Amino acid sequence: MTRRTQRLAIAIALTIVDLVAFNYYCGVIWQAFAEDLFAKAVLLGLLCLWVATAAVMWLHVAHDMRQVLRERDNRLALECATAPAEPRSDRNV
């Protein structure tokens, strides 16, 4: 796999794992630290770090996708520019 494809696969896999883990453990952890406000603040900080990390991964994937589309457009433009408009033998003088 290319580097871009690997990055997309990793971002998708980690996002799915993150959502499943958050859905499964969030309520239990939040209730376990219900009395300690400092622990809740640390948990919220870790959650913000977790979300920021996922956002950075998806920004890299979005940049890769834009770059792939830009390269494709450049390749198509180059092919159109080098292709002859009409064959010379069929011209009527």
Secondary structure as UniProt FT lines:
FT   HELIX           3..32
FT   HELIX           37..82
FT   HELIX           88..90
//
